[in-house]
């Protein structure tokens, strides 16, 4: 996604002093807590100022053995299971992600499983879910790249990423083995409006079908009826 960097004058107020803070840049995932029912609390630390907004995502690669490093060079399909915005507070951040959805029959499934049948594709998903925390280029102040370049080589390699347009951003990741959803619950109730729309569609379809049948019947009678004198070959 192409995103332009903001100048220092237009960057959020709390970020304007980032490059002068003297604190090395840091962004990390500290803990991933399984809350049950497909819900995970993801938390971490950062040197970014309070009120900075970062994106927390859960991704499952749909090819066994894939990860963010392999996906950077090849076109590997993946599904974003959930994505939330977290706000930094005193060097900490936290987000709650829900990886499960409820299928029409009440079964718990991930988003890609719901659309897999419609796509007519069979995936071989990786056993791990990759949790990502990202500091987007659109939020970054002027001289941010220079600040990243001050980091030692290993930390740069761990955190620094680039968009296809060459925009720098920070991203930390952590993988966790998470099995596909099991079990089921009460199927989601459809609204009266949705039921009404479906009934209306069925009625319209029925009328169309009857009209087509009548038209075909009439057309067929026309073709089998005796020719009128003026329709005969001359």
N, C-alpha and C positions, 0 to 999 in steps of 0.2 A: 504494500500500500504506500503510495507516494504521499509523504507528509513533509511540509516545509518547516524549517526551524524558525522560531520566533526570535526577534532581536531582543537584546537585553531590555530595551525600553518598553517592549510590549509583553515581556515575560511576566508571569504572576509575581506579585510583590515578594512573596516569601522565598522565591528562587533567585532573586537578583543578587543576593549576597553569597550564593552558593560557592562560586569560584573564588571568593575571597575569605572563606571561612577557615581555611587552613586544615580542615579535617579531610582525610582521604575519603574518596567516594567509596561507598559500600552499599550493596543490596544483596540480601540473602534470605533464603527460606530456612527458618529455624526448626519448625515442627509441623507435621501433618497429623492431625488427630481424627481418627475414625469415630464419628458420632453415631453410626448406625443408620440403616435405611438409606444408604447412598449419600449421606451428608458428611462432608469433611471440613474441618476447621483448619485453615492454613495460616500460619503466622510466621513472622520473621523480623529482621532488623535492617536498618538502613541509616546512612549518614545524611540522607535527604532531609530538608527542613520539614517541620510540622506543617500539616495541611497540604503537603504535596500529594497529588493523586497518582496512584499506580494501578496497573491492571493485573489481576490475578486470574489465571485460567487453568483449566484441567483439560488435557488433550490425550486422546488415545490414538496411536498410529494404527492404521488398518492393515499393516504388513508386519508379520512377526519379526522381531529383532530390530525394528526401526527406532530411531531416537532423534533428538534435535540436530545432532551433528551430521548424521547420514542424510537427514531431510534437507539440509542446507545445500546439498549438491545435487540431489535427485528429486524428482517429482513423486514423492511418496504420499498417498492419500492419508488423511487424518481427519478426526472428528473432534470439534470443540464441544466437550460435554457440558461445560458451564463457564461463565466468565463474569467476574464482578469487579467493581472499582473499590479499592481500599484507600483510606486516607491515613497518611503518616501522622503519628502522634508521639512526640518525645522519643524519636528514634525507633519506634515500633509500628508494625502494621498487622492487620488481621482481616481475613475474609472467610465467609462461609460459602462453600460450593456444594451444589446438589447435583450429583452425577446421574441420578436415575430419573426416568420419566415413566408415566403410566400409559401402557398401550390400550387401545380400545377394548381389548378383552380382559383388562385388569392386570396383565402381567407387567412386572417391572422390567424395563429395558433402557438401554442407552439410546441417545438420539439417533445414531447411525443405524441401529438395529431396526428402528421404526421405519426408516426410509429404504433399507436394504432391499426389501422385496419389491418395492416400486421401481427401484433402480435396476432390478434384474441383475444384480452383481453379488457374488458371494465373497465376503472379505475373510481374511485370516488375521484377526486382530492381535496386536502385541499383548502380552500378559501384563504389561506395566501401563500405568497412567502417568503421564508427565505433567507435573505442576509447574507452571511458569509465572514469574512475577516480572512485569515489564514497566520500565520508565520510558514513556513515549517521547520521540523527538519534539512533538508539538509543545511539550511543557518545558523544554530546556532553554536555559538562558544563554546569552552570548558567551563565547570562550569555553563552552562545555566540553568540546572536543579536546581542547588543550588540557583541561583538567583530567580527562580520562587518560591522556597520554602521559601524565605524571605517574600513573600507577605502574607497579612493576609488571613485567611481561606476563607472568602467569595469571595475575589478577585481570589484566586486560583481556587475555584469552578467555577467561572464565565469564566475564561480564559483558564485554563490548560486542555489539552486533551491528550490522548495517542493513538498511532497507535496499531494495533493488536500485533505488536512486542515489544510494551512497550516504543516506542520512544515518548518523550514529544514534544508537539507543542502548540502554542497559537492560540486560535480561539475566535472571538467575533461574535455574531449573533444578528440579529434584524428581526422581522417578520412584514410584512405589508400586509394588505388585498388588493389583486389585482385580479380583475375579469379576466376571460379568454378572449382572444382576440375576437373582433367583427369586422365586416366590411371586405372589400376586396379591392384589387387594380388590376392593370393590371397583368395578369398571367406572370410569368417569361418567357422570350424568350429562346427557345432552340437554341443552337448553330448549325451552318450548319454541323459541324462535327458530333454532336449527331444525327441530322436528317439523315445524310448520313449513319451512323452506323445502325440506325433503319431501313432505307430502305434496306440496305444490308442484315440485319437479316431477314426482311420480304421476300426478294427475295430468300435467301438461304432456308428459311422455306418453301416457295412455291415450290422450286425445289425439296426439300426433300420430300414434300407431294406428288408431282407428281411422283417422283421416286418410293415412297412406293406404290402408287396406281398402277403404272405400274407393279411393282414387284408382288403385290397381284394378279393383273389380270393375269399375266403370270403364277404365281404359281397355281392360280385357274384353268386356262386352262390345266395345266399339270395334275392336279388331276382328271379332268373330261375327259381327252382325253382317247381314247381306249388304253388298255395295249398293248405293243409290245409283240411279241411272247416270247422273252427272259425274259420278266418281269412277265409272267404268272406263277402261282404256279405249281410246278412239283410234 
